[in-house]
Amino acid sequence: MTLQALNNVTSQLSHIVSSINVEPVSYILVTIGFALLLIIIISGVIYGLVKVAKAVPSMSTKEFLLFLVIIAVFLVVLGILLP
């Protein structure tokens, strides 16, 4: 008799759990994960820009020109890849 009662309770619980749609929760978790990754990437870029802004005044002329060449090459490559 107790096994039958246990079977009834577990079947009712499994029916309730199977009726819950878990898919929207997974979409929310994936969205939160991507948002966290985006925040980490943006903060890394900002940190890098601050480090570069602090380093530019102490650069020699040769280093500064090399820095400008790297920026120019990056912009040209970006301009080629975007269209």
N, CA, C and O atoms as a GROMACS GRO file, in nm:
protein
  332
    1MET      N    1   0.081  -0.119   0.000
    1MET     CA    2   0.000   0.000   0.000
    1MET      C    3   0.086   0.126   0.000
    1MET      O    4   0.052   0.223  -0.068
    2THR      N    5   0.195   0.127   0.074
    2THR     CA    6   0.279   0.246   0.077
    2THR      C    7   0.352   0.268  -0.056
    2THR      O    8   0.375   0.382  -0.095
    3LEU      N    9   0.387   0.161  -0.125
    3LEU     CA   10   0.451   0.176  -0.256
    3LEU      C   11   0.354   0.239  -0.356
    3LEU      O   12   0.396   0.318  -0.441
    4GLN      N   13   0.229   0.204  -0.347
    4GLN     CA   14   0.128   0.262  -0.436
    4GLN      C   15   0.112   0.412  -0.406
    4GLN      O   16   0.098   0.492  -0.498
    5ALA      N   17   0.112   0.449  -0.279
    5ALA     CA   18   0.100   0.590  -0.241
    5ALA      C   19   0.223   0.667  -0.290
    5ALA      O   20   0.211   0.779  -0.341
    6LEU      N   21   0.340   0.607  -0.273
    6LEU     CA   22   0.462   0.671  -0.321
    6LEU      C   23   0.460   0.689  -0.473
    6LEU      O   24   0.503   0.791  -0.525
    7ASN      N   25   0.410   0.588  -0.542
    7ASN     CA   26   0.398   0.596  -0.687
    7ASN      C   27   0.302   0.707  -0.728
    7ASN      O   28   0.330   0.781  -0.823
    8ASN      N   29   0.191   0.721  -0.658
    8ASN     CA   30   0.094   0.828  -0.690
    8ASN      C   31   0.157   0.966  -0.669
    8ASN      O   32   0.142   1.055  -0.752
    9VAL      N   33   0.226   0.982  -0.557
    9VAL     CA   34   0.286   1.113  -0.528
    9VAL      C   35   0.394   1.146  -0.630
    9VAL      O   36   0.397   1.258  -0.681
   10THR      N   37   0.482   1.052  -0.661
   10THR     CA   38   0.589   1.080  -0.757
   10THR      C   39   0.535   1.104  -0.897
   10THR      O   40   0.590   1.186  -0.970
   11SER      N   41   0.430   1.034  -0.935
   11SER     CA   42   0.373   1.057  -1.068
   11SER      C   43   0.308   1.195  -1.076
   11SER      O   44   0.316   1.261  -1.179
   12GLN      N   45   0.246   1.238  -0.968
   12GLN     CA   46   0.186   1.372  -0.967
   12GLN      C   47   0.296   1.480  -0.971
   12GLN      O   48   0.283   1.580  -1.042
   13LEU      N   49   0.403   1.458  -0.895
   13LEU     CA   50   0.512   1.554  -0.896
   13LEU      C   51   0.581   1.560  -1.033
   13LEU      O   52   0.614   1.668  -1.081
   14SER      N   53   0.602   1.446  -1.094
   14SER     CA   54   0.666   1.445  -1.226
   14SER      C   55   0.576   1.510  -1.330
   14SER      O   56   0.626   1.573  -1.423
   15HIS      N   57   0.444   1.496  -1.315
   15HIS     CA   58   0.351   1.562  -1.407
   15HIS      C   59   0.358   1.714  -1.391
   15HIS      O   60   0.352   1.787  -1.490
   16ILE      N   61   0.370   1.761  -1.267
   16ILE     CA   62   0.379   1.905  -1.242
   16ILE      C   63   0.511   1.959  -1.297
   16ILE      O   64   0.513   2.065  -1.360
   17VAL      N   65   0.621   1.888  -1.274
   17VAL     CA   66   0.752   1.935  -1.321
   17VAL      C   67   0.760   1.932  -1.473
   17VAL      O   68   0.820   2.021  -1.533
   18SER      N   69   0.700   1.833  -1.536
   18SER     CA   70   0.707   1.825  -1.682
   18SER      C   71   0.620   1.931  -1.750
   18SER      O   72   0.643   1.965  -1.866
   19SER      N   73   0.522   1.984  -1.677
   19SER     CA   74   0.438   2.087  -1.738
   19SER      C   75   0.503   2.225  -1.734
   19SER      O   76   0.457   2.316  -1.802
   20ILE      N   77   0.610   2.242  -1.654
   20ILE     CA   78   0.680   2.370  -1.647
   20ILE      C   79   0.768   2.384  -1.771
   20ILE      O   80   0.845   2.294  -1.805
   21ASN      N   81   0.757   2.497  -1.836
   21ASN     CA   82   0.838   2.523  -1.955
   21ASN      C   83   0.969   2.587  -1.912
   21ASN      O   84   0.970   2.700  -1.865
   22VAL      N   85   1.079   2.516  -1.928
   22VAL     CA   86   1.210   2.562  -1.882
   22VAL      C   87   1.282   2.643  -1.990
   22VAL      O   88   1.384   2.706  -1.961
   23GLU      N   89   1.234   2.643  -2.111
   23GLU     CA   90   1.303   2.706  -2.222
   23GLU      C   91   1.324   2.857  -2.202
   23GLU      O   92   1.435   2.904  -2.227
   24PRO      N   93   1.224   2.935  -2.158
   24PRO     CA   94   1.249   3.078  -2.138
   24PRO      C   95   1.357   3.105  -2.033
   24PRO      O   96   1.431   3.203  -2.045
   25VAL      N   97   1.366   3.020  -1.932
   25VAL     CA   98   1.469   3.039  -1.831
   25VAL      C   99   1.607   3.022  -1.894
   25VAL      O  100   1.699   3.098  -1.862
   26SER      N  101   1.623   2.925  -1.982
   26SER     CA  102   1.753   2.905  -2.046
   26SER      C  103   1.787   3.024  -2.136
   26SER      O  104   1.903   3.064  -2.143
   27TYR      N  105   1.688   3.079  -2.205
   27TYR     CA  106   1.714   3.198  -2.287
   27TYR      C  107   1.759   3.315  -2.201
   27TYR      O  108   1.849   3.390  -2.239
   28ILE      N  109   1.698   3.331  -2.086
   28ILE     CA  110   1.734   3.440  -1.996
   28ILE      C  111   1.877   3.420  -1.945
   28ILE      O  112   1.954   3.516  -1.940
   29LEU      N  113   1.913   3.297  -1.908
   29LEU     CA  114   2.048   3.271  -1.858
   29LEU      C  115   2.153   3.293  -1.966
   29LEU      O  116   2.261   3.347  -1.938
   30VAL      N  117   2.124   3.253  -2.089
   30VAL     CA  118   2.218   3.276  -2.200
   30VAL      C  119   2.233   3.426  -2.226
   30VAL      O  120   2.343   3.474  -2.250
   31THR      N  121   2.123   3.499  -2.221
   31THR     CA  122   2.128   3.644  -2.241
   31THR      C  123   2.210   3.711  -2.132
   31THR      O  124   2.290   3.799  -2.162
   32ILE      N  125   2.192   3.669  -2.008
   32ILE     CA  126   2.271   3.725  -1.898
   32ILE      C  127   2.419   3.693  -1.917
   32ILE      O  128   2.504   3.778  -1.892
   33GLY      N  129   2.450   3.571  -1.961
   33GLY     CA  130   2.588   3.534  -1.986
   33GLY      C  131   2.652   3.619  -2.094
   33GLY      O  132   2.765   3.665  -2.078
   34PHE      N  133   2.580   3.640  -2.205
   34PHE     CA  134   2.634   3.724  -2.312
   34PHE      C  135   2.649   3.868  -2.266
   34PHE      O  136   2.744   3.936  -2.305
   35ALA      N  137   2.555   3.917  -2.184
   35ALA     CA  138   2.566   4.053  -2.132
   35ALA      C  139   2.689   4.068  -2.044
   35ALA      O  140   2.759   4.169  -2.051
   36LEU      N  141   2.716   3.968  -1.961
   36LEU     CA  142   2.837   3.972  -1.877
   36LEU      C  143   2.963   3.971  -1.962
   36LEU      O  144   3.058   4.045  -1.934
   37LEU      N  145   2.966   3.887  -2.065
   37LEU     CA  146   3.082   3.885  -2.155
   37LEU      C  147   3.102   4.020  -2.224
   37LEU      O  148   3.215   4.066  -2.239
   38LEU      N  149   2.993   4.082  -2.266
   38LEU     CA  150   3.001   4.212  -2.332
   38LEU      C  151   3.054   4.318  -2.235
   38LEU      O  152   3.135   4.401  -2.274
   39ILE      N  153   3.008   4.313  -2.111
   39ILE     CA  154   3.056   4.409  -2.010
   39ILE      C  155   3.204   4.389  -1.984
   39ILE      O  156   3.278   4.487  -1.971
   40ILE      N  157   3.249   4.264  -1.978
   40ILE     CA  158   3.391   4.236  -1.955
   40ILE      C  159   3.474   4.287  -2.073
   40ILE      O  160   3.581   4.345  -2.052
   41ILE      N  161   3.428   4.264  -2.195
   41ILE     CA  162   3.502   4.310  -2.313
   41ILE      C  163   3.509   4.462  -2.317
   41ILE      O  164   3.615   4.519  -2.344
   42ILE      N  165   3.397   4.529  -2.291
   42ILE     CA  166   3.394   4.676  -2.293
   42ILE      C  167   3.485   4.733  -2.184
   42ILE      O  168   3.557   4.830  -2.209
   43SER      N  169   3.481   4.674  -2.065
   43SER     CA  170   3.568   4.724  -1.958
   43SER      C  171   3.715   4.701  -1.991
   43SER      O  172   3.799   4.784  -1.956
   44GLY      N  173   3.748   4.591  -2.058
   44GLY     CA  174   3.885   4.567  -2.100
   44GLY      C  175   3.932   4.669  -2.203
   44GLY      O  176   4.046   4.715  -2.198
   45VAL      N  177   3.845   4.704  -2.296
   45VAL     CA  178   3.879   4.804  -2.396
   45VAL      C  179   3.900   4.940  -2.330
   45VAL      O  180   3.995   5.011  -2.362
   46ILE      N  181   3.812   4.976  -2.237
   46ILE     CA  182   3.826   5.104  -2.167
   46ILE      C  183   3.956   5.107  -2.086
   46ILE      O  184   4.027   5.208  -2.084
   47TYR      N  185   3.987   4.995  -2.020
   47TYR     CA  186   4.112   4.987  -1.943
   47TYR      C  187   4.232   5.003  -2.035
   47TYR      O  188   4.327   5.074  -2.002
   48GLY      N  189   4.230   4.939  -2.150
   48GLY     CA  190   4.339   4.952  -2.246
   48GLY      C  191   4.353   5.094  -2.298
   48GLY      O  192   4.465   5.143  -2.312
   49LEU      N  193   4.241   5.160  -2.325
   49LEU     CA  194   4.248   5.298  -2.373
   49LEU      C  195   4.304   5.393  -2.267
   49LEU      O  196   4.378   5.486  -2.300
   50VAL      N  197   4.270   5.368  -2.141
   50VAL     CA  198   4.325   5.451  -2.033
   50VAL      C  199   4.475   5.429  -2.022
   50VAL      O  200   4.551   5.525  -2.003
   51LYS      N  201   4.519   5.303  -2.032
   51LYS     CA  202   4.663   5.275  -2.026
   51LYS      C  203   4.737   5.343  -2.142
   51LYS      O  204   4.845   5.397  -2.123
   52VAL      N  205   4.678   5.339  -2.262
   52VAL     CA  206   4.740   5.403  -2.378
   52VAL      C  207   4.744   5.555  -2.359
   52VAL      O  208   4.843   5.619  -2.392
   53ALA      N  209   4.635   5.612  -2.306
   53ALA     CA  210   4.631   5.757  -2.286
   53ALA      C  211   4.737   5.801  -2.185
   53ALA      O  212   4.792   5.910  -2.197
   54LYS      N  213   4.764   5.716  -2.086
   54LYS     CA  214   4.870   5.749  -1.989
   54LYS      C  215   5.009   5.730  -2.049
   54LYS      O  216   5.103   5.797  -2.008
   55ALA      N  217   5.022   5.639  -2.144
   55ALA     CA  218   5.154   5.608  -2.201
   55ALA      C  219   5.194   5.705  -2.312
   55ALA      O  220   5.313   5.722  -2.337
   56VAL      N  221   5.098   5.768  -2.379
   56VAL     CA  222   5.129   5.855  -2.494
   56VAL      C  223   5.220   5.972  -2.456
   56VAL      O  224   5.315   5.999  -2.529
   57PRO      N  225   5.196   6.044  -2.346
   57PRO     CA  226   5.286   6.158  -2.317
   57PRO      C  227   5.431   6.118  -2.292
   57PRO      O  228   5.522   6.198  -2.316
   58SER      N  229   5.455   5.997  -2.245
   58SER     CA  230   5.593   5.956  -2.216
   58SER      C  231   5.659   5.884  -2.334
   58SER      O  232   5.772   5.838  -2.321
   59MET      N  233   5.590   5.875  -2.448
   59MET     CA  234   5.648   5.808  -2.565
   59MET      C  235   5.748   5.898  -2.635
   59MET      O  236   5.737   6.021  -2.634
   60SER      N  237   5.846   5.832  -2.697
   60SER     CA  238   5.938   5.908  -2.783
   60SER      C  239   5.868   5.932  -2.917
   60SER      O  240   5.760   5.878  -2.942
   61THR      N  241   5.928   6.012  -3.001
   61THR     CA  242   5.869   6.044  -3.131
   61THR      C  243   5.855   5.919  -3.216
   61THR      O  244   5.753   5.900  -3.283
   62LYS      N  245   5.956   5.834  -3.213
   62LYS     CA  246   5.952   5.711  -3.292
   62LYS      C  247   5.840   5.618  -3.245
   62LYS      O  248   5.767   5.562  -3.327
   63GLU      N  249   5.826   5.604  -3.114
   63GLU     CA  250   5.718   5.519  -3.060
   63GLU      C  251   5.581   5.576  -3.094
   63GLU      O  252   5.488   5.502  -3.125
   64PHE      N  253   5.568   5.710  -3.087
   64PHE     CA  254   5.441   5.772  -3.118
   64PHE      C  255   5.404   5.754  -3.264
   64PHE      O  256   5.288   5.727  -3.296
   65LEU      N  257   5.502   5.767  -3.355
   65LEU     CA  258   5.474   5.745  -3.496
   65LEU      C  259   5.436   5.600  -3.524
   65LEU      O  260   5.348   5.573  -3.605
   66LEU      N  261   5.502   5.506  -3.456
   66LEU     CA  262   5.467   5.365  -3.470
   66LEU      C  263   5.324   5.340  -3.420
   66LEU      O  264   5.249   5.264  -3.480
   67PHE      N  265   5.290   5.405  -3.311
   67PHE     CA  266   5.153   5.396  -3.258
   67PHE      C  267   5.052   5.447  -3.359
   67PHE      O  268   4.948   5.384  -3.380
   68LEU      N  269   5.080   5.561  -3.422
   68LEU     CA  270   4.990   5.616  -3.524
   68LEU      C  271   4.980   5.525  -3.646
   68LEU      O  272   4.873   5.512  -3.704
   69VAL      N  273   5.090   5.462  -3.685
   69VAL     CA  274   5.089   5.369  -3.798
   69VAL      C  275   5.002   5.248  -3.766
   69VAL      O  276   4.925   5.202  -3.850
   70ILE      N  277   5.013   5.197  -3.644
   70ILE     CA  278   4.930   5.083  -3.604
   70ILE      C  279   4.782   5.120  -3.607
   70ILE      O  280   4.700   5.041  -3.653
   71ILE      N  281   4.749   5.239  -3.558
   71ILE     CA  282   4.609   5.284  -3.562
   71ILE      C  283   4.562   5.297  -3.707
   71ILE      O  284   4.450   5.258  -3.740
   72ALA      N  285   4.647   5.352  -3.794
   72ALA     CA  286   4.610   5.369  -3.935
   72ALA      C  287   4.587   5.235  -4.003
   72ALA      O  288   4.490   5.219  -4.077
   73VAL      N  289   4.675   5.138  -3.978
   73VAL     CA  290   4.659   5.005  -4.037
   73VAL      C  291   4.531   4.940  -3.986
   73VAL      O  292   4.458   4.877  -4.063
   74PHE      N  293   4.504   4.954  -3.857
   74PHE     CA  294   4.380   4.898  -3.801
   74PHE      C  295   4.257   4.959  -3.867
   74PHE      O  296   4.163   4.887  -3.900
   75LEU      N  297   4.257   5.090  -3.886
   75LEU     CA  298   4.142   5.155  -3.950
   75LEU      C  299   4.126   5.114  -4.095
   75LEU      O  300   4.013   5.097  -4.143
   76VAL      N  301   4.237   5.098  -4.167
   76VAL     CA  302   4.229   5.053  -4.307
   76VAL      C  303   4.172   4.911  -4.314
   76VAL      O  304   4.085   4.883  -4.397
   77VAL      N  305   4.221   4.822  -4.229
   77VAL     CA  306   4.171   4.685  -4.228
   77VAL      C  307   4.024   4.683  -4.190
   77VAL      O  308   3.945   4.610  -4.249
   78LEU      N  309   3.986   4.762  -4.092
   78LEU     CA  310   3.845   4.770  -4.052
   78LEU      C  311   3.759   4.824  -4.165
   78LEU      O  312   3.648   4.776  -4.188
   79GLY      N  313   3.810   4.924  -4.237
   79GLY     CA  314   3.737   4.978  -4.352
   79GLY      C  315   3.722   4.878  -4.465
   79GLY      O  316   3.622   4.881  -4.536
   80ILE      N  317   3.818   4.790  -4.482
   80ILE     CA  318   3.808   4.687  -4.585
   80ILE      C  319   3.710   4.578  -4.546
   80ILE      O  320   3.636   4.528  -4.631
   81LEU      N  321   3.710   4.540  -4.419
   81LEU     CA  322   3.626   4.430  -4.373
   81LEU      C  323   3.479   4.467  -4.354
   81LEU      O  324   3.392   4.381  -4.367
   82LEU      N  325   3.451   4.592  -4.324
   82LEU     CA  326   3.312   4.630  -4.296
   82LEU      C  327   3.217   4.618  -4.415
   82LEU      O  328   3.108   4.563  -4.398
   83PRO      N  329   3.252   4.665  -4.533
   83PRO     CA  330   3.154   4.653  -4.644
   83PRO      C  331   3.140   4.509  -4.685
   83PRO      O  332   3.063   4.478  -4.776
   0.00000   0.00000   0.00000
